Every structure is written in C-alpha cells, then in structure tokens.
Amino acid sequence: MPSPISRITQVVYGDTDSVFVNSGVLELSEALRISSEFKKAVNDRYKLLEIDLDGIFQRFLLLQKKKYAAIKVEDGTRTSVEIKGLDMKRREYSRVFDYHRG
C-alpha cells in the first residue's frame, strides 16, 4: 500500500507554518481519511514537527503568499468562504470575490 505522503498529488503552497495540498479526491470522507493518514505519517516521521488539519477546501484561489480565497467545507452539507490577506475594497480584484462574499 502506498504511503499517504506519496498519494498527495500536488503541494499547492507551503511555508514555515502551513502547507496546502491537493489530494485529488472529491468525496469529503476520502479527503478526511487521506488528511488523517498524511498527518499521522508526517508527525510520526518528524518528531520535532507536529501538523494538524485546519480545513478542507472545495475550491482554492491563491493569489500570492498568504493571500487566498477559498470555499471551505464545514461538514457534508455546509460550506463557507475563507479569505486571508486580501483587502476586499481594492478595485483590481475580480467580481468573483464580491459574488462569493455575499
């Protein structure tokens, strides 16, 4: 059976305190299972480092380091919009932000 780390299809973004990965799956239960296995594998391998799951995102738009907008899956039926590091009053951002902000 392949390692949970080897099943991650793409690291979208990573820095000293966060990593965003594309698991390549569409089902929430499968994404949660992969994230749990990934977390355990990393925490077992790197004793001085501990990672945790902060969220599962259905859609993710990364503009720059620490600047993103995403649709976060809250549970099997609810989602929310998460926006980090973006000033929503700026005019050069697309209308898609206004649409998703409500």
C-alpha positions as CSV (number, residue, x, y, z in Angstrom):
1,M,0.0,0.0,0.0
2,P,1.5,3.4,-1.0
3,S,2.4,5.9,1.7
4,P,-0.2,8.6,2.5
5,I,2.5,11.2,1.7
6,S,3.1,9.7,-1.8
7,R,-0.7,9.9,-2.5
8,I,-0.7,13.7,-2.3
9,T,-1.0,14.7,-6.0
10,Q,0.3,18.3,-5.6
11,V,1.6,20.7,-3.0
12,V,-0.2,23.9,-3.8
13,Y,1.6,26.1,-1.3
14,G,3.8,25.6,1.7
15,D,5.9,27.7,4.0
16,T,7.2,27.5,7.6
17,D,3.8,27.2,9.3
18,S,1.4,25.9,6.7
19,V,1.0,23.5,3.7
20,F,-1.9,23.3,1.3
21,V,-2.1,20.1,-0.7
22,N,-4.3,18.8,-3.5
23,S,-5.5,15.3,-2.5
24,G,-7.1,14.8,-5.9
25,V,-10.3,13.4,-4.4
26,L,-13.9,14.8,-4.5
27,E,-15.5,13.0,-1.6
28,L,-15.2,14.6,1.9
29,S,-14.9,11.2,3.6
30,E,-11.9,10.3,1.4
31,A,-10.3,13.7,1.8
32,L,-10.6,13.4,5.6
33,R,-9.1,9.9,5.5
34,I,-6.2,11.0,3.4
35,S,-5.6,14.0,5.6
36,S,-5.6,11.9,8.8
37,E,-3.1,9.4,7.3
38,F,-0.9,12.3,6.0
39,K,-1.0,13.9,9.4
40,K,0.0,10.7,11.1
41,A,2.8,9.9,8.7
42,V,4.3,13.4,9.0
43,N,4.0,13.5,12.8
44,D,5.5,10.0,13.1
45,R,8.4,10.8,10.8
46,Y,9.3,14.3,12.1
47,K,9.3,14.2,15.9
48,L,10.1,17.9,16.3
49,L,7.3,18.9,14.0
50,E,3.6,18.5,14.5
51,I,1.0,19.3,11.9
52,D,-2.8,19.4,12.2
53,L,-5.7,19.8,9.8
54,D,-7.2,23.3,9.7
55,G,-9.6,22.7,6.9
56,I,-10.8,21.0,3.7
57,F,-11.3,23.3,0.8
58,Q,-13.6,22.6,-2.1
59,R,-12.2,25.5,-4.2
60,F,-9.0,27.4,-3.6
61,L,-7.6,30.6,-5.3
62,L,-4.1,31.5,-4.3
63,L,-3.1,35.0,-5.5
64,Q,0.2,35.4,-3.6
65,K,1.9,34.1,-0.5
66,K,-0.6,34.2,2.4
67,K,-3.3,35.8,0.1
68,Y,-6.1,33.5,-0.9
69,A,-9.8,33.0,-1.1
70,A,-11.4,29.6,-0.7
71,I,-14.6,27.7,-0.3
72,K,-14.2,25.7,2.9
73,V,-16.2,22.5,3.6
74,E,-17.7,22.8,7.1
75,D,-19.4,19.4,7.0
76,G,-21.1,17.3,4.4
77,T,-23.8,19.9,3.7
78,R,-22.3,23.3,4.5
79,T,-19.6,25.5,3.1
80,S,-18.2,28.9,4.0
81,V,-15.9,31.4,2.3
82,E,-12.5,31.9,3.8
83,I,-10.5,34.9,2.7
84,K,-7.0,35.6,4.0
85,G,-4.7,38.5,3.4
86,L,-6.9,40.2,0.8
87,D,-8.3,43.7,1.0
88,M,-11.7,43.3,-0.5
89,K,-12.2,47.0,-1.2
90,R,-9.4,47.1,-3.8
91,R,-10.7,47.5,-7.4
92,E,-8.3,45.3,-9.2
93,Y,-9.8,42.1,-7.7
94,S,-12.3,40.2,-9.8
95,R,-16.0,40.3,-9.3
96,V,-15.9,36.7,-8.3
97,F,-14.8,37.8,-4.8
98,D,-17.9,40.0,-4.4
99,Y,-20.1,37.2,-5.6
100,H,-18.7,34.7,-3.0
101,R,-18.7,37.2,-0.2
102,G,-22.4,37.6,-0.4
